[in-house]
Amino acid sequence: MRRSRPDYFRELLTLDDIDRVLTTLDRRYPDVLVKRAGREIVAADYTTDGSALDVARVYQLFEEGATLTLAFLDTVLPSLEQLCRQIEIELSMPLQANVYLTPPDEQGANVHYDTHDVFVLQVSGSKQWTIYDAPLPLPLSGQVYDPEVHRPGAPTLEFELDAGDVVYIPRGWLHQARATSSTSLHITAGVLRYTWTDLLLELVSRVALEEPAFRKALPVGFARDGFDRTAASETLRGLLRELHVRASADASLDHFVERFIADCPPALRGQMRQLAALERLTIETVLGARPGVVHRLRRDDAKLIIESHGRRITLPAHASEAVAFALANPRFCLRELPGELDEAGRLALARRLIREGLVWIQPA
């Protein structure tokens, strides 16, 4: 996507952010990597004990042409945290934000493919990208790139990514990128997707826990020469038929819904200020659902369950309408909560949702 707006991502990340991460946040190897295409740089070249960064040396290697890779910055920079959490809600898949800072006319990595899909957001500078074919379509996480096996053919696409632009690169597609005449800063948002392979493995595991036939040992002597595999083949066909009968898309998908919700970290920046404001909460207070919070509501006759960031929050069933409203609206007055709750009940519910990090008090 081309925007012709060089400042589009300026609020997401700056060079000052990179300096702060390197000098004050105690990031360590391998969350910080130093790479340069065509030159081997090992951890000992820029660490003091194998993990603690020699920050001065990191800067020196950058000046000499190396690329700095800062992984998991969505866990330390609020702007990238919010970006990843918002995209996660849309995709139902976890995201990870890595940042790459490359000197002018340099290249950090040789040709390779990733085992996850990526969105590349060019923050400043520009890079010349070359995309090749996908020698291994849709690789799984364990099917990593091997330069001896996965050799690139002719380029299929070449383009320059300028500040403010975005490109999507599916997993498995070979690529390389070189900074142009200015320092390049870009964010790679990696999509840590779930696959049908994951779902099938979960299904087999679940059925195996329920059905003893799946837990039986392989036939005695199966590795010997002359072993008759006829009965073994029939047994396997029978297990596959049983698996087909027991397969439940709902149950399997529910497992990944729960896993996705549990894996999404809580969005709790500013929570201390929220807790301090609870004593001033009134029926006229303006609230809103916290952006980036992933949740699921489950109801029965007796209770309402909110699943969010690995927690199960139980509330009375008669609060269901008010809770659903509060978690779906970015801005509302507490008095506007629908349902059967009286004023005291609305105040109590709001305090609970604020304490749980699901709702926050809006600025006056």
N, C-alpha and C positions, 0 to 999 in steps of 0.2 A: 504494500500500500504506500503510494507516494502522496505526500501532503504539501510539499513546498513550504513547510513551516519549521524552520530550524530550531525554534524554541519550544516545540510542542511538548517535549519530555523534560523540560528544564526543572520543573517542580519535583520530578521523581528522583533525580540524582544529579549531583555536581561533583567536581573534582575535590571540593572541600569535604564532601561526604567520604570520599575515598581516603583522604588524609586522616580524617577522624577515625575511621574504621581501623586503619593500619597503626595509628599512633596511640590510641586510647582504649580500644576495646579488647585488647589481648587476644586477637584472632591468631590462630596457630595453623601450622601445616597439619593436615592437607586442606583445611578450609581456605588457606591462601596458597596458591601455586604460582611459580614463576616459570614461564615457558618461552622458548624461541624456536621456531621452525628451523631445522637444519643444525641445531646445536643442543647437545644434551646438558640440561641443567638439573642437578639433583638437589634433594632437600638440604644436604650438608652445605651447599653453596650459599644458603641464605637463612639457616637456622643455627641456634646455639647448642641445642641438645637433641636435635632430631625433630622437634616440634615447635619450640619457642622461636618466634621470628627475630632475626637480626634485621630490624627495620631499616637501618642505614644501608645495609647491603641490598635489601630489596629495592630501595630507591636507586642504588648504583646500577643494579642489573637492568632496571627499567631504562635508565639513561643510556645504557649500552645497547638497547634494542629489544629487551625481553618484554613479553606481555605479562601483566599481572591479572590473575584470575582469583576473584573473591567469591567463594561459594556461600550459599544459604544466606544471602544478605536480606532476604525477606524476614529473617528471624531477628534482625538488629536494626533495620531502618524502617520506620513507620510507613513511609511512602510506598516502599516496595511490599511491605506486609499488606497494606490495604489493596494494592494492585492485584496481588496474588489471590487474596481472599475473595475479591469481587469476581475474578475470572473463575475461580473454583466453583462458586455458586452456579455459574452458568454452565460449566462443563461437567459438574459432578465428578471431578478428578482433582487430586492434589497437584499443586504447582510448587516449583522451587525456582528462586531467582538467583542466578549467577551473574556476576559483572566482570567485564573484560576491558582492560585499559591497555591500549597498544600504541607504541611510539610511531611517529610518521614513517611511512614506507617500510613497515615491518609486518611480520606475520608470526602469530603465536603458535599455531598448531599446523602440522602437516595435514594432508588430505585424510579425512576420516568420516565415519558416520556416527550418529548418536543412536542409542537404543530407546530414546524417548522423543516425542515430537517437541519442537521448540518454536517459540515466537521470538524473533530478534528485534529489539527496539533500539534504534540508533539514537543515542542521546546527544552526542556532539562529534564533530569530525565526520569522517565517512570511511567506508571500506568497500573494496572491490571484491565481489563474491563470484566464485565459480562453482557451479553445481554439476555433478556428474550423474550417472545412473545409480540405481539401487541394486547392488549385486546380491543382497539378501533382503528381499521385501519383508517389511514389518518384523524386524528382529525382536526377539524377547530380550529381557534384561541381561541374560547370561550369554547371549550371542554377540559378544563384543567384536569390534573391528579388529581384523588381523591383516596388516599390510602385506603379508606374504600370500594371503589367500584372496583378499578383496581388492583387486587392482582396478583403478579407475580407467574407463575408456575415454572417448572423446567428450569434451564438455557438452552438456545439454542446455545450459543456461549461464549467461554471464551478465552481471549488472552491478551498478554502484549503489550502495545504500547510503543515503544522505541523512543528516540529522533530522529527526522527526518522522522518518520512514519506519515501516515495519515489514518484515518478511516472515512467512511461515515455512518451516522446513520439516517435512515428515521424517519420522525415524527411518533409518536405513539408507537415506540418500547421501551419497558421498559429497563432501563439500570442503572448501577452503576459503579463507578470507584474508586479505592484506589491507592494512591501513593505507590511505592515500597520503597526500602531502601534509596532513595535520594529525595531531594525536586523536585517536579514535576511542570513544567511550560508548560501550553498548551493554544493554541488559539482555540476557537470555532467560526467558521464562520457560522452563522445562515442564512439560505435562507428564506427570508420573501416572500414566493411564492404567486402567484395569482392562484386561483382555478376555476374550472368550476362553482362552487357555486357562486363565485364572479361575474363571467360573466353572469350567469343567473339572479342574482339579479339586475345587471346593466341593462340587457335587459328588465326585467319586469318594472323597474323604468322608463326607457326611453319610453316604450310603454304606460305606465300609464299617462305620461305627454301629450301624443298625443291623446289618445283615452278615452273619457269620461266614457265608459262602465266599465273601470277598476277602476274608481274612485267612483262608486256608493256605497251606504251603503249596508250592509248585510240586508237581509229581516227583516221586523218588526216582533218581537216576536220569533226570531230564538232560543233563549235560553229557551223558555217555553216548558214544558212537552207536548208531543203530537204534536209538530210542524212537519208539513209535509215537508221533505227535498227534495222531488222529483224535484220541480222547482229549488231549490238552486243547486242541483247536475247538472241539465241541464245547468244552467247559468255558472257554473264553467267549464263545458266541452266546452261551447261556447267560453269562454274567452281563454281557452287553444288553441282552434282552431285558434282564432284570433292572439294569440301570435305566433303560428307556422307560420302563413302567414306573419307576420311582422318581424319575426326573421331575423337578418342580421349578419352573422359571421363577415363580414368586419367592419361594424359599431361598433360592440361590441369589437372586437379586437383592433380597432383604439383607442377606449377609454382607453384601458389598455396600449397601446403603449405610448399615451400621458401622462398617469399617471406615467408610469415607467420613462420616460424621465424627467418629472417634479420632480420626487422624488430623482433622482440621483444628489447629490451635485456637485458643480463645483470643478474641480481639478485645483486650482489656486496657489499652493505653488510656491514661487519664482516670483510672478507676479510683484512685485515692481521692481525687477531687470530687468524684461522684459520691463516694461514701460520706465525705465531709458535708455534702449538701443535703443529705437525707433529712436532717432535722428541720430544714427549711421547706420541705416538700408540702405543697398545698394542693387542693383540688383544681386550682387554676394553673399549676405548673405545666409547662410545655415539655413533652417528652418525645422520644422517637426510638424506633428500633435501631440498635447499633449496626452500622454498615459492616458487611463482611462476616456476620455471624451465621454459621451454618447450623440449621436445627431441623428437627422433625417432631411433629405433634402426633401423639397417639392417645386415643380416647376410649374409655369404656363407661359403663353406667356409674361407676363409683369415683373415678379419678381421671385426671389429665396428666399425661407424662410428656415432658419436653426432653428430648435427647439432643445434647449439644456438647461439643468438645470433650467427648468421653464421659459425660455425666448424664444421669437420669434425674430430672427434677420433677417431683410429684406435687400436683396441686388438686384442689377439689374440682369435681366435674362441672359444677355450676359456674366456674370461672372460665370455661372454655371459650366462650364467645369473646370475652374481654381480652384474653391472652392472644387469641388468633389475630385480633385487631391490632394489638400492641406490637406484635412481632412482624406485622405486614406493613406498617405505616411508618415512614421516616420522620413524620412530624405530626403531633396531635396534642390537644389539651387533655389533661387527665380527666376532666369532667366529661369528655366525649366518649370514654370507654363504654361500649355497649354491654347489654346483658343485665343480669339480675343483681349485681353488686350495688350496695349502698355506698355513701361517701366514704365511710370508714373502710369498707371492703376494697374500694378502688385504691385508697391510699396504701393499704396493707399489701395489695397485689403489686403496686408500682414499686414499693420498697423491695419486695422480694425479687422482682425482675431486674431491678438495678443492681442489687447485691450479687445476682447470678451472672451479671455482665451481658444480659440480653437486651436491655433497654437502657437508655441514658437520658440525663436531663439536658435539654437543649440550652444553648446560651440565650440570655435574655435579649 
